[in-house]
Amino acid sequence: MGLEIGSVVEGRVTGIAKFGAFVALPEGKSGLVHISEVANSFVSDVHDHVQVGQTVKVRVLNVSGDGKINLSLKRAEENPAPQPRQEMQRPALRRSAPTVQQAAPAERTAADGPGSNQDFEDRLKKFMQDSDSRIADNRLYADHRSRSRRR
């Protein structure tokens, strides 16, 4: 009986390298568990997860023509539960001052109406002032550095 791709077999860890662990399999064969197939989490050192002489269950991933056998510890579970995808959480925006809508919604007049762009225009004006100020500071700093090199 040869090793079939996808089958789970028991083996004994015979050696550990920086890139993975060597596992002795039945019928005198041996294979490699690459460091990326040791655990579902980041693995910086294989020694943290397996030791030489330890008996482990591994899944056969690939058997190449030249006899190399690729194995996986993390895929050896009988029915691995699919990992739920974690959605990226966006940090909440912090605002230094409350907007017009948050501060006093009752103070709005009928002239403002639902289509008023006054709040947007105020924020845009403040952004442009801050931006111009930063650009001027950068130019001043660059001019100062270029003058000091000329001497």
CNS distance restraints for C-alpha pairs under 8 A (distance, minus, plus):
assign (resid   3 and name CA) (resid   7 and name CA) 7.24 0.50 0.50
assign (resid   3 and name CA) (resid  60 and name CA) 7.44 0.50 0.50
assign (resid   4 and name CA) (resid  60 and name CA) 6.91 0.50 0.50
assign (resid   5 and name CA) (resid  59 and name CA) 7.86 0.50 0.50
assign (resid   5 and name CA) (resid  60 and name CA) 5.11 0.50 0.50
assign (resid   5 and name CA) (resid  61 and name CA) 5.54 0.50 0.50
assign (resid   5 and name CA) (resid  62 and name CA) 5.81 0.50 0.50
assign (resid   5 and name CA) (resid  63 and name CA) 7.10 0.50 0.50
assign (resid   6 and name CA) (resid  59 and name CA) 5.93 0.50 0.50
assign (resid   6 and name CA) (resid  60 and name CA) 5.22 0.50 0.50
assign (resid   6 and name CA) (resid  61 and name CA) 5.99 0.50 0.50
assign (resid   7 and name CA) (resid  59 and name CA) 5.62 0.50 0.50
assign (resid   7 and name CA) (resid  60 and name CA) 5.68 0.50 0.50
assign (resid   8 and name CA) (resid  57 and name CA) 6.56 0.50 0.50
assign (resid   8 and name CA) (resid  58 and name CA) 5.51 0.50 0.50
assign (resid   8 and name CA) (resid  59 and name CA) 4.34 0.50 0.50
assign (resid   8 and name CA) (resid  60 and name CA) 6.46 0.50 0.50
assign (resid   8 and name CA) (resid  76 and name CA) 6.05 0.50 0.50
assign (resid   9 and name CA) (resid  25 and name CA) 7.52 0.50 0.50
assign (resid   9 and name CA) (resid  57 and name CA) 5.61 0.50 0.50
assign (resid   9 and name CA) (resid  58 and name CA) 5.58 0.50 0.50
assign (resid   9 and name CA) (resid  59 and name CA) 6.42 0.50 0.50
assign (resid   9 and name CA) (resid  60 and name CA) 7.73 0.50 0.50
assign (resid  10 and name CA) (resid  25 and name CA) 6.83 0.50 0.50
assign (resid  10 and name CA) (resid  26 and name CA) 7.76 0.50 0.50
assign (resid  10 and name CA) (resid  55 and name CA) 6.83 0.50 0.50
assign (resid  10 and name CA) (resid  56 and name CA) 5.64 0.50 0.50
assign (resid  10 and name CA) (resid  57 and name CA) 4.42 0.50 0.50
assign (resid  10 and name CA) (resid  58 and name CA) 6.23 0.50 0.50
assign (resid  11 and name CA) (resid  23 and name CA) 5.83 0.50 0.50
assign (resid  11 and name CA) (resid  24 and name CA) 5.33 0.50 0.50
assign (resid  11 and name CA) (resid  25 and name CA) 4.75 0.50 0.50
assign (resid  11 and name CA) (resid  26 and name CA) 6.98 0.50 0.50
assign (resid  11 and name CA) (resid  55 and name CA) 5.62 0.50 0.50
assign (resid  11 and name CA) (resid  56 and name CA) 5.52 0.50 0.50
assign (resid  11 and name CA) (resid  57 and name CA) 6.34 0.50 0.50
assign (resid  11 and name CA) (resid  58 and name CA) 7.23 0.50 0.50
assign (resid  12 and name CA) (resid  23 and name CA) 5.36 0.50 0.50
assign (resid  12 and name CA) (resid  24 and name CA) 5.20 0.50 0.50
assign (resid  12 and name CA) (resid  25 and name CA) 6.96 0.50 0.50
assign (resid  12 and name CA) (resid  52 and name CA) 7.81 0.50 0.50
assign (resid  12 and name CA) (resid  53 and name CA) 5.81 0.50 0.50
assign (resid  12 and name CA) (resid  54 and name CA) 5.61 0.50 0.50
assign (resid  12 and name CA) (resid  55 and name CA) 4.41 0.50 0.50
assign (resid  12 and name CA) (resid  56 and name CA) 6.11 0.50 0.50
assign (resid  13 and name CA) (resid  21 and name CA) 6.77 0.50 0.50
assign (resid  13 and name CA) (resid  22 and name CA) 5.81 0.50 0.50
assign (resid  13 and name CA) (resid  23 and name CA) 4.37 0.50 0.50
assign (resid  13 and name CA) (resid  24 and name CA) 6.27 0.50 0.50
assign (resid  13 and name CA) (resid  50 and name CA) 7.71 0.50 0.50
assign (resid  13 and name CA) (resid  51 and name CA) 6.91 0.50 0.50
assign (resid  13 and name CA) (resid  52 and name CA) 5.06 0.50 0.50
assign (resid  13 and name CA) (resid  53 and name CA) 5.17 0.50 0.50
assign (resid  13 and name CA) (resid  54 and name CA) 5.50 0.50 0.50
assign (resid  13 and name CA) (resid  55 and name CA) 6.43 0.50 0.50
assign (resid  13 and name CA) (resid  56 and name CA) 7.27 0.50 0.50
assign (resid  14 and name CA) (resid  21 and name CA) 7.66 0.50 0.50
assign (resid  14 and name CA) (resid  22 and name CA) 5.61 0.50 0.50
assign (resid  14 and name CA) (resid  23 and name CA) 5.54 0.50 0.50
assign (resid  14 and name CA) (resid  24 and name CA) 6.26 0.50 0.50
assign (resid  14 and name CA) (resid  52 and name CA) 5.46 0.50 0.50
assign (resid  14 and name CA) (resid  53 and name CA) 6.05 0.50 0.50
assign (resid  15 and name CA) (resid  21 and name CA) 5.79 0.50 0.50
assign (resid  15 and name CA) (resid  22 and name CA) 5.05 0.50 0.50
assign (resid  15 and name CA) (resid  23 and name CA) 7.21 0.50 0.50
assign (resid  15 and name CA) (resid  52 and name CA) 5.75 0.50 0.50
assign (resid  16 and name CA) (resid  20 and name CA) 6.10 0.50 0.50
assign (resid  16 and name CA) (resid  21 and name CA) 4.38 0.50 0.50
assign (resid  16 and name CA) (resid  22 and name CA) 6.16 0.50 0.50
assign (resid  16 and name CA) (resid  46 and name CA) 7.09 0.50 0.50
assign (resid  16 and name CA) (resid  47 and name CA) 7.29 0.50 0.50
assign (resid  16 and name CA) (resid  51 and name CA) 7.68 0.50 0.50
assign (resid  16 and name CA) (resid  52 and name CA) 6.92 0.50 0.50
assign (resid  17 and name CA) (resid  21 and name CA) 6.00 0.50 0.50
assign (resid  17 and name CA) (resid  46 and name CA) 7.59 0.50 0.50
assign (resid  18 and name CA) (resid  35 and name CA) 7.79 0.50 0.50
assign (resid  18 and name CA) (resid  45 and name CA) 7.01 0.50 0.50
assign (resid  18 and name CA) (resid  46 and name CA) 7.00 0.50 0.50
assign (resid  19 and name CA) (resid  34 and name CA) 6.01 0.50 0.50
assign (resid  19 and name CA) (resid  35 and name CA) 5.30 0.50 0.50
assign (resid  19 and name CA) (resid  46 and name CA) 7.88 0.50 0.50
assign (resid  20 and name CA) (resid  32 and name CA) 6.74 0.50 0.50
assign (resid  20 and name CA) (resid  33 and name CA) 5.45 0.50 0.50
assign (resid  20 and name CA) (resid  34 and name CA) 4.33 0.50 0.50
assign (resid  20 and name CA) (resid  35 and name CA) 4.35 0.50 0.50
assign (resid  20 and name CA) (resid  36 and name CA) 7.94 0.50 0.50
assign (resid  20 and name CA) (resid  38 and name CA) 7.64 0.50 0.50
assign (resid  20 and name CA) (resid  46 and name CA) 6.33 0.50 0.50
assign (resid  21 and name CA) (resid  32 and name CA) 5.75 0.50 0.50
assign (resid  21 and name CA) (resid  33 and name CA) 5.16 0.50 0.50
assign (resid  21 and name CA) (resid  34 and name CA) 6.62 0.50 0.50
assign (resid  21 and name CA) (resid  35 and name CA) 7.40 0.50 0.50
assign (resid  21 and name CA) (resid  46 and name CA) 7.20 0.50 0.50
assign (resid  22 and name CA) (resid  30 and name CA) 6.89 0.50 0.50
assign (resid  22 and name CA) (resid  31 and name CA) 5.75 0.50 0.50
assign (resid  22 and name CA) (resid  32 and name CA) 4.62 0.50 0.50
assign (resid  22 and name CA) (resid  33 and name CA) 6.29 0.50 0.50
assign (resid  23 and name CA) (resid  30 and name CA) 5.48 0.50 0.50
assign (resid  23 and name CA) (resid  31 and name CA) 5.36 0.50 0.50
assign (resid  23 and name CA) (resid  32 and name CA) 6.14 0.50 0.50
assign (resid  23 and name CA) (resid  33 and name CA) 7.29 0.50 0.50
assign (resid  24 and name CA) (resid  28 and name CA) 6.98 0.50 0.50
assign (resid  24 and name CA) (resid  29 and name CA) 6.06 0.50 0.50
assign (resid  24 and name CA) (resid  30 and name CA) 4.27 0.50 0.50
assign (resid  24 and name CA) (resid  31 and name CA) 6.61 0.50 0.50
assign (resid  25 and name CA) (resid  29 and name CA) 5.12 0.50 0.50
assign (resid  25 and name CA) (resid  30 and name CA) 5.16 0.50 0.50
assign (resid  25 and name CA) (resid  31 and name CA) 7.21 0.50 0.50
assign (resid  30 and name CA) (resid  69 and name CA) 7.07 0.50 0.50
assign (resid  31 and name CA) (resid  68 and name CA) 6.52 0.50 0.50
assign (resid  31 and name CA) (resid  69 and name CA) 4.57 0.50 0.50
assign (resid  31 and name CA) (resid  70 and name CA) 5.82 0.50 0.50
assign (resid  31 and name CA) (resid  71 and name CA) 6.33 0.50 0.50
assign (resid  32 and name CA) (resid  68 and name CA) 7.99 0.50 0.50
assign (resid  32 and name CA) (resid  69 and name CA) 6.37 0.50 0.50
assign (resid  32 and name CA) (resid  70 and name CA) 5.35 0.50 0.50
assign (resid  32 and name CA) (resid  71 and name CA) 5.69 0.50 0.50
assign (resid  33 and name CA) (resid  37 and name CA) 6.14 0.50 0.50
assign (resid  33 and name CA) (resid  38 and name CA) 6.57 0.50 0.50
assign (resid  33 and name CA) (resid  70 and name CA) 6.24 0.50 0.50
assign (resid  33 and name CA) (resid  71 and name CA) 4.71 0.50 0.50
assign (resid  33 and name CA) (resid  72 and name CA) 5.37 0.50 0.50
assign (resid  33 and name CA) (resid  73 and name CA) 6.94 0.50 0.50
assign (resid  34 and name CA) (resid  38 and name CA) 6.68 0.50 0.50
assign (resid  34 and name CA) (resid  70 and name CA) 7.60 0.50 0.50
assign (resid  34 and name CA) (resid  71 and name CA) 7.33 0.50 0.50
assign (resid  34 and name CA) (resid  72 and name CA) 7.31 0.50 0.50
assign (resid  35 and name CA) (resid  43 and name CA) 6.76 0.50 0.50
assign (resid  35 and name CA) (resid  46 and name CA) 6.61 0.50 0.50
assign (resid  36 and name CA) (resid  42 and name CA) 7.91 0.50 0.50
assign (resid  36 and name CA) (resid  43 and name CA) 7.28 0.50 0.50
assign (resid  37 and name CA) (resid  71 and name CA) 7.58 0.50 0.50
assign (resid  37 and name CA) (resid  72 and name CA) 4.93 0.50 0.50
assign (resid  37 and name CA) (resid  73 and name CA) 5.95 0.50 0.50
assign (resid  37 and name CA) (resid  74 and name CA) 5.78 0.50 0.50
assign (resid  37 and name CA) (resid  75 and name CA) 7.61 0.50 0.50
assign (resid  38 and name CA) (resid  43 and name CA) 7.40 0.50 0.50
assign (resid  38 and name CA) (resid  46 and name CA) 7.44 0.50 0.50
assign (resid  38 and name CA) (resid  49 and name CA) 7.43 0.50 0.50
assign (resid  38 and name CA) (resid  72 and name CA) 6.40 0.50 0.50
assign (resid  38 and name CA) (resid  73 and name CA) 5.09 0.50 0.50
assign (resid  38 and name CA) (resid  74 and name CA) 5.61 0.50 0.50
assign (resid  39 and name CA) (resid  43 and name CA) 6.91 0.50 0.50
assign (resid  39 and name CA) (resid  49 and name CA) 7.84 0.50 0.50
assign (resid  39 and name CA) (resid  73 and name CA) 6.72 0.50 0.50
assign (resid  39 and name CA) (resid  74 and name CA) 4.99 0.50 0.50
assign (resid  40 and name CA) (resid  74 and name CA) 6.14 0.50 0.50
assign (resid  45 and name CA) (resid  49 and name CA) 7.84 0.50 0.50
assign (resid  46 and name CA) (resid  50 and name CA) 6.40 0.50 0.50
assign (resid  47 and name CA) (resid  51 and name CA) 5.97 0.50 0.50
assign (resid  50 and name CA) (resid  54 and name CA) 6.85 0.50 0.50
assign (resid  56 and name CA) (resid  73 and name CA) 7.71 0.50 0.50
assign (resid  57 and name CA) (resid  73 and name CA) 6.66 0.50 0.50
assign (resid  57 and name CA) (resid  76 and name CA) 6.13 0.50 0.50
assign (resid  58 and name CA) (resid  71 and name CA) 6.05 0.50 0.50
assign (resid  58 and name CA) (resid  72 and name CA) 5.37 0.50 0.50
assign (resid  58 and name CA) (resid  73 and name CA) 4.86 0.50 0.50
assign (resid  58 and name CA) (resid  74 and name CA) 7.89 0.50 0.50
assign (resid  58 and name CA) (resid  75 and name CA) 7.38 0.50 0.50
assign (resid  58 and name CA) (resid  76 and name CA) 4.95 0.50 0.50
assign (resid  59 and name CA) (resid  71 and name CA) 5.55 0.50 0.50
assign (resid  59 and name CA) (resid  72 and name CA) 5.18 0.50 0.50
assign (resid  59 and name CA) (resid  73 and name CA) 6.58 0.50 0.50
assign (resid  59 and name CA) (resid  75 and name CA) 6.15 0.50 0.50
assign (resid  59 and name CA) (resid  76 and name CA) 4.73 0.50 0.50
assign (resid  60 and name CA) (resid  69 and name CA) 7.19 0.50 0.50
assign (resid  60 and name CA) (resid  70 and name CA) 6.20 0.50 0.50
assign (resid  60 and name CA) (resid  71 and name CA) 4.75 0.50 0.50
assign (resid  60 and name CA) (resid  72 and name CA) 6.64 0.50 0.50
assign (resid  61 and name CA) (resid  69 and name CA) 7.54 0.50 0.50
assign (resid  61 and name CA) (resid  70 and name CA) 5.33 0.50 0.50
assign (resid  61 and name CA) (resid  71 and name CA) 5.32 0.50 0.50
assign (resid  61 and name CA) (resid  72 and name CA) 6.72 0.50 0.50
assign (resid  62 and name CA) (resid  69 and name CA) 5.78 0.50 0.50
assign (resid  62 and name CA) (resid  70 and name CA) 5.06 0.50 0.50
assign (resid  62 and name CA) (resid  71 and name CA) 7.22 0.50 0.50
assign (resid  63 and name CA) (resid  67 and name CA) 6.44 0.50 0.50
assign (resid  63 and name CA) (resid  68 and name CA) 5.81 0.50 0.50
assign (resid  63 and name CA) (resid  69 and name CA) 4.59 0.50 0.50
assign (resid  63 and name CA) (resid  70 and name CA) 6.44 0.50 0.50
assign (resid  64 and name CA) (resid  68 and name CA) 5.30 0.50 0.50
assign (resid  64 and name CA) (resid  69 and name CA) 6.49 0.50 0.50
assign (resid  72 and name CA) (resid  76 and name CA) 6.43 0.50 0.50
assign (resid  75 and name CA) (resid  80 and name CA) 7.03 0.50 0.50
assign (resid  76 and name CA) (resid  80 and name CA) 8.00 0.50 0.50
assign (resid  98 and name CA) (resid 102 and name CA) 5.88 0.50 0.50
assign (resid  98 and name CA) (resid 103 and name CA) 5.80 0.50 0.50
assign (resid  99 and name CA) (resid 103 and name CA) 6.03 0.50 0.50
assign (resid  99 and name CA) (resid 119 and name CA) 7.47 0.50 0.50
assign (resid 100 and name CA) (resid 104 and name CA) 6.22 0.50 0.50
assign (resid 100 and name CA) (resid 105 and name CA) 7.04 0.50 0.50
assign (resid 100 and name CA) (resid 119 and name CA) 6.58 0.50 0.50
assign (resid 101 and name CA) (resid 105 and name CA) 5.16 0.50 0.50
assign (resid 104 and name CA) (resid 108 and name CA) 7.47 0.50 0.50
assign (resid 108 and name CA) (resid 112 and name CA) 6.40 0.50 0.50
assign (resid 109 and name CA) (resid 113 and name CA) 7.06 0.50 0.50
assign (resid 112 and name CA) (resid 116 and name CA) 5.20 0.50 0.50
assign (resid 112 and name CA) (resid 118 and name CA) 7.88 0.50 0.50
assign (resid 117 and name CA) (resid 121 and name CA) 6.05 0.50 0.50
assign (resid 118 and name CA) (resid 122 and name CA) 6.16 0.50 0.50
assign (resid 119 and name CA) (resid 123 and name CA) 6.34 0.50 0.50
assign (resid 120 and name CA) (resid 124 and name CA) 6.05 0.50 0.50
assign (resid 121 and name CA) (resid 125 and name CA) 6.03 0.50 0.50
assign (resid 122 and name CA) (resid 126 and name CA) 6.30 0.50 0.50
assign (resid 123 and name CA) (resid 127 and name CA) 6.12 0.50 0.50
assign (resid 124 and name CA) (resid 128 and name CA) 6.14 0.50 0.50
assign (resid 125 and name CA) (resid 129 and name CA) 6.29 0.50 0.50
assign (resid 126 and name CA) (resid 130 and name CA) 6.24 0.50 0.50
assign (resid 127 and name CA) (resid 131 and name CA) 6.01 0.50 0.50
assign (resid 128 and name CA) (resid 132 and name CA) 6.04 0.50 0.50
assign (resid 129 and name CA) (resid 133 and name CA) 6.15 0.50 0.50
assign (resid 130 and name CA) (resid 134 and name CA) 6.23 0.50 0.50
assign (resid 131 and name CA) (resid 135 and name CA) 6.18 0.50 0.50
assign (resid 132 and name CA) (resid 136 and name CA) 6.15 0.50 0.50
assign (resid 133 and name CA) (resid 137 and name CA) 6.25 0.50 0.50
assign (resid 134 and name CA) (resid 138 and name CA) 6.18 0.50 0.50
assign (resid 135 and name CA) (resid 139 and name CA) 6.19 0.50 0.50
assign (resid 136 and name CA) (resid 140 and name CA) 6.14 0.50 0.50
assign (resid 137 and name CA) (resid 141 and name CA) 6.18 0.50 0.50
assign (resid 138 and name CA) (resid 142 and name CA) 6.09 0.50 0.50
assign (resid 139 and name CA) (resid 143 and name CA) 5.98 0.50 0.50
assign (resid 140 and name CA) (resid 144 and name CA) 6.10 0.50 0.50
assign (resid 141 and name CA) (resid 145 and name CA) 6.28 0.50 0.50
assign (resid 142 and name CA) (resid 146 and name CA) 6.16 0.50 0.50
assign (resid 143 and name CA) (resid 147 and name CA) 6.12 0.50 0.50
assign (resid 144 and name CA) (resid 148 and name CA) 6.40 0.50 0.50
assign (resid 145 and name CA) (resid 149 and name CA) 6.58 0.50 0.50
assign (resid 146 and name CA) (resid 150 and name CA) 6.67 0.50 0.50
assign (resid 147 and name CA) (resid 151 and name CA) 7.19 0.50 0.50
